[in-house]
Amino acid sequence: MVGIVQALGAIGDLMGQSGDPEAATSWIEELEKAFDLLRCTSEDKVILAMYQLQGNASTWWRASKDIVFPEGTVPMWDAFVEAFNGKCFSDTAREQKMAEFFRLHQNQMTVDQYEAKFAKLSKYAPKLVEDPVDRARRFREGLKPEIRIVLIPFNLNDYNDLYERA
């Protein structure tokens, strides 16, 4: 099991000044895919993720783990991810990504490129897209006017249907 997670790569100095919050987010997502494949428990996920931390990330975790998981507390994956994201992804960076999502329009992108960007940025504004109808509406509003006008008569409220028709 450790071999599979090792293959995902370690996270090292993402918390340094040259850190890339999106790389940290991607690392968590890749770990979660492996954890789903391996059917890891929440506690196993934390242990395997901790094993991957290197450099500044490892130093941060050694200093933080007793705060995140006080003695006698079972390590839970959601708590680890929240602490990790809190360290790697500042409120300012999160707000910038949310603002980028608000401003997102298709412009010169293809529909596929727009959809990929929409999906990537929507995770930074989950409350705006948790309702499927709101997700579809927001996607439709960002499409080029000439595409949006053609889709309006269909009154599509399903994101996938809307994307396919676009």
MODELLER restraints for C-alpha pairs under 7 A, 6 or more apart:
rsr = mdl.restraints
at = mdl.atoms
rsr.add(forms.Gaussian(group=physical.xy_distance, feature=features.Distance(at['CA:2:A'], at['CA:48:A']), mean=6.94, stdev=0.5))
rsr.add(forms.Gaussian(group=physical.xy_distance, feature=features.Distance(at['CA:5:A'], at['CA:31:A']), mean=6.93, stdev=0.5))
rsr.add(forms.Gaussian(group=physical.xy_distance, feature=features.Distance(at['CA:5:A'], at['CA:34:A']), mean=6.73, stdev=0.5))
rsr.add(forms.Gaussian(group=physical.xy_distance, feature=features.Distance(at['CA:6:A'], at['CA:52:A']), mean=6.98, stdev=0.5))
rsr.add(forms.Gaussian(group=physical.xy_distance, feature=features.Distance(at['CA:10:A'], at['CA:52:A']), mean=4.63, stdev=0.5))
rsr.add(forms.Gaussian(group=physical.xy_distance, feature=features.Distance(at['CA:10:A'], at['CA:53:A']), mean=5.84, stdev=0.5))
rsr.add(forms.Gaussian(group=physical.xy_distance, feature=features.Distance(at['CA:10:A'], at['CA:54:A']), mean=6.56, stdev=0.5))
rsr.add(forms.Gaussian(group=physical.xy_distance, feature=features.Distance(at['CA:11:A'], at['CA:52:A']), mean=6.24, stdev=0.5))
rsr.add(forms.Gaussian(group=physical.xy_distance, feature=features.Distance(at['CA:11:A'], at['CA:53:A']), mean=5.16, stdev=0.5))
rsr.add(forms.Gaussian(group=physical.xy_distance, feature=features.Distance(at['CA:11:A'], at['CA:54:A']), mean=5.82, stdev=0.5))
rsr.add(forms.Gaussian(group=physical.xy_distance, feature=features.Distance(at['CA:11:A'], at['CA:57:A']), mean=6.85, stdev=0.5))
rsr.add(forms.Gaussian(group=physical.xy_distance, feature=features.Distance(at['CA:12:A'], at['CA:53:A']), mean=5.96, stdev=0.5))
rsr.add(forms.Gaussian(group=physical.xy_distance, feature=features.Distance(at['CA:12:A'], at['CA:54:A']), mean=4.24, stdev=0.5))
rsr.add(forms.Gaussian(group=physical.xy_distance, feature=features.Distance(at['CA:12:A'], at['CA:55:A']), mean=4.77, stdev=0.5))
rsr.add(forms.Gaussian(group=physical.xy_distance, feature=features.Distance(at['CA:12:A'], at['CA:56:A']), mean=6.06, stdev=0.5))
rsr.add(forms.Gaussian(group=physical.xy_distance, feature=features.Distance(at['CA:12:A'], at['CA:57:A']), mean=5.48, stdev=0.5))
rsr.add(forms.Gaussian(group=physical.xy_distance, feature=features.Distance(at['CA:13:A'], at['CA:19:A']), mean=6.48, stdev=0.5))
rsr.add(forms.Gaussian(group=physical.xy_distance, feature=features.Distance(at['CA:13:A'], at['CA:55:A']), mean=5.59, stdev=0.5))
rsr.add(forms.Gaussian(group=physical.xy_distance, feature=features.Distance(at['CA:13:A'], at['CA:56:A']), mean=5.07, stdev=0.5))
rsr.add(forms.Gaussian(group=physical.xy_distance, feature=features.Distance(at['CA:13:A'], at['CA:57:A']), mean=6.13, stdev=0.5))
rsr.add(forms.Gaussian(group=physical.xy_distance, feature=features.Distance(at['CA:14:A'], at['CA:20:A']), mean=5.77, stdev=0.5))
rsr.add(forms.Gaussian(group=physical.xy_distance, feature=features.Distance(at['CA:14:A'], at['CA:24:A']), mean=6.70, stdev=0.5))
rsr.add(forms.Gaussian(group=physical.xy_distance, feature=features.Distance(at['CA:14:A'], at['CA:57:A']), mean=6.98, stdev=0.5))
rsr.add(forms.Gaussian(group=physical.xy_distance, feature=features.Distance(at['CA:15:A'], at['CA:56:A']), mean=6.09, stdev=0.5))
rsr.add(forms.Gaussian(group=physical.xy_distance, feature=features.Distance(at['CA:15:A'], at['CA:57:A']), mean=6.15, stdev=0.5))
rsr.add(forms.Gaussian(group=physical.xy_distance, feature=features.Distance(at['CA:15:A'], at['CA:88:A']), mean=5.62, stdev=0.5))
rsr.add(forms.Gaussian(group=physical.xy_distance, feature=features.Distance(at['CA:16:A'], at['CA:56:A']), mean=6.69, stdev=0.5))
rsr.add(forms.Gaussian(group=physical.xy_distance, feature=features.Distance(at['CA:21:A'], at['CA:88:A']), mean=5.56, stdev=0.5))
rsr.add(forms.Gaussian(group=physical.xy_distance, feature=features.Distance(at['CA:21:A'], at['CA:89:A']), mean=5.22, stdev=0.5))
rsr.add(forms.Gaussian(group=physical.xy_distance, feature=features.Distance(at['CA:24:A'], at['CA:88:A']), mean=6.73, stdev=0.5))
rsr.add(forms.Gaussian(group=physical.xy_distance, feature=features.Distance(at['CA:35:A'], at['CA:45:A']), mean=6.62, stdev=0.5))
rsr.add(forms.Gaussian(group=physical.xy_distance, feature=features.Distance(at['CA:42:A'], at['CA:76:A']), mean=5.24, stdev=0.5))
rsr.add(forms.Gaussian(group=physical.xy_distance, feature=features.Distance(at['CA:42:A'], at['CA:77:A']), mean=4.98, stdev=0.5))
rsr.add(forms.Gaussian(group=physical.xy_distance, feature=features.Distance(at['CA:43:A'], at['CA:74:A']), mean=6.89, stdev=0.5))
rsr.add(forms.Gaussian(group=physical.xy_distance, feature=features.Distance(at['CA:43:A'], at['CA:75:A']), mean=5.20, stdev=0.5))
rsr.add(forms.Gaussian(group=physical.xy_distance, feature=features.Distance(at['CA:43:A'], at['CA:76:A']), mean=5.51, stdev=0.5))
rsr.add(forms.Gaussian(group=physical.xy_distance, feature=features.Distance(at['CA:43:A'], at['CA:77:A']), mean=6.54, stdev=0.5))
rsr.add(forms.Gaussian(group=physical.xy_distance, feature=features.Distance(at['CA:45:A'], at['CA:77:A']), mean=6.07, stdev=0.5))
rsr.add(forms.Gaussian(group=physical.xy_distance, feature=features.Distance(at['CA:46:A'], at['CA:75:A']), mean=6.47, stdev=0.5))
rsr.add(forms.Gaussian(group=physical.xy_distance, feature=features.Distance(at['CA:46:A'], at['CA:76:A']), mean=6.69, stdev=0.5))
rsr.add(forms.Gaussian(group=physical.xy_distance, feature=features.Distance(at['CA:46:A'], at['CA:77:A']), mean=5.48, stdev=0.5))
rsr.add(forms.Gaussian(group=physical.xy_distance, feature=features.Distance(at['CA:46:A'], at['CA:80:A']), mean=6.64, stdev=0.5))
rsr.add(forms.Gaussian(group=physical.xy_distance, feature=features.Distance(at['CA:68:A'], at['CA:79:A']), mean=6.99, stdev=0.5))
rsr.add(forms.Gaussian(group=physical.xy_distance, feature=features.Distance(at['CA:69:A'], at['CA:75:A']), mean=6.00, stdev=0.5))
rsr.add(forms.Gaussian(group=physical.xy_distance, feature=features.Distance(at['CA:94:A'], at['CA:124:A']), mean=6.57, stdev=0.5))
rsr.add(forms.Gaussian(group=physical.xy_distance, feature=features.Distance(at['CA:97:A'], at['CA:121:A']), mean=6.61, stdev=0.5))
rsr.add(forms.Gaussian(group=physical.xy_distance, feature=features.Distance(at['CA:97:A'], at['CA:124:A']), mean=6.17, stdev=0.5))
rsr.add(forms.Gaussian(group=physical.xy_distance, feature=features.Distance(at['CA:98:A'], at['CA:124:A']), mean=5.39, stdev=0.5))
rsr.add(forms.Gaussian(group=physical.xy_distance, feature=features.Distance(at['CA:98:A'], at['CA:125:A']), mean=5.58, stdev=0.5))
rsr.add(forms.Gaussian(group=physical.xy_distance, feature=features.Distance(at['CA:101:A'], at['CA:121:A']), mean=5.43, stdev=0.5))
rsr.add(forms.Gaussian(group=physical.xy_distance, feature=features.Distance(at['CA:101:A'], at['CA:122:A']), mean=6.42, stdev=0.5))
rsr.add(forms.Gaussian(group=physical.xy_distance, feature=features.Distance(at['CA:104:A'], at['CA:142:A']), mean=6.33, stdev=0.5))
rsr.add(forms.Gaussian(group=physical.xy_distance, feature=features.Distance(at['CA:105:A'], at['CA:142:A']), mean=4.20, stdev=0.5))
rsr.add(forms.Gaussian(group=physical.xy_distance, feature=features.Distance(at['CA:105:A'], at['CA:143:A']), mean=6.04, stdev=0.5))
rsr.add(forms.Gaussian(group=physical.xy_distance, feature=features.Distance(at['CA:106:A'], at['CA:114:A']), mean=5.32, stdev=0.5))
rsr.add(forms.Gaussian(group=physical.xy_distance, feature=features.Distance(at['CA:106:A'], at['CA:142:A']), mean=5.80, stdev=0.5))
rsr.add(forms.Gaussian(group=physical.xy_distance, feature=features.Distance(at['CA:106:A'], at['CA:143:A']), mean=5.08, stdev=0.5))
rsr.add(forms.Gaussian(group=physical.xy_distance, feature=features.Distance(at['CA:106:A'], at['CA:144:A']), mean=5.76, stdev=0.5))
rsr.add(forms.Gaussian(group=physical.xy_distance, feature=features.Distance(at['CA:107:A'], at['CA:144:A']), mean=6.14, stdev=0.5))
rsr.add(forms.Gaussian(group=physical.xy_distance, feature=features.Distance(at['CA:111:A'], at['CA:166:A']), mean=6.79, stdev=0.5))
rsr.add(forms.Gaussian(group=physical.xy_distance, feature=features.Distance(at['CA:122:A'], at['CA:129:A']), mean=6.92, stdev=0.5))
rsr.add(forms.Gaussian(group=physical.xy_distance, feature=features.Distance(at['CA:128:A'], at['CA:134:A']), mean=6.80, stdev=0.5))
rsr.add(forms.Gaussian(group=physical.xy_distance, feature=features.Distance(at['CA:129:A'], at['CA:135:A']), mean=4.29, stdev=0.5))
rsr.add(forms.Gaussian(group=physical.xy_distance, feature=features.Distance(at['CA:132:A'], at['CA:158:A']), mean=6.49, stdev=0.5))
rsr.add(forms.Gaussian(group=physical.xy_distance, feature=features.Distance(at['CA:132:A'], at['CA:159:A']), mean=6.75, stdev=0.5))
rsr.add(forms.Gaussian(group=physical.xy_distance, feature=features.Distance(at['CA:133:A'], at['CA:157:A']), mean=5.07, stdev=0.5))
rsr.add(forms.Gaussian(group=physical.xy_distance, feature=features.Distance(at['CA:133:A'], at['CA:158:A']), mean=6.38, stdev=0.5))
rsr.add(forms.Gaussian(group=physical.xy_distance, feature=features.Distance(at['CA:135:A'], at['CA:159:A']), mean=6.39, stdev=0.5))
rsr.add(forms.Gaussian(group=physical.xy_distance, feature=features.Distance(at['CA:136:A'], at['CA:157:A']), mean=5.65, stdev=0.5))
rsr.add(forms.Gaussian(group=physical.xy_distance, feature=features.Distance(at['CA:136:A'], at['CA:158:A']), mean=5.76, stdev=0.5))
rsr.add(forms.Gaussian(group=physical.xy_distance, feature=features.Distance(at['CA:136:A'], at['CA:159:A']), mean=4.29, stdev=0.5))
rsr.add(forms.Gaussian(group=physical.xy_distance, feature=features.Distance(at['CA:136:A'], at['CA:162:A']), mean=6.83, stdev=0.5))
rsr.add(forms.Gaussian(group=physical.xy_distance, feature=features.Distance(at['CA:140:A'], at['CA:148:A']), mean=6.18, stdev=0.5))
rsr.add(forms.Gaussian(group=physical.xy_distance, feature=features.Distance(at['CA:147:A'], at['CA:166:A']), mean=6.57, stdev=0.5))
rsr.add(forms.Gaussian(group=physical.xy_distance, feature=features.Distance(at['CA:156:A'], at['CA:162:A']), mean=5.90, stdev=0.5))
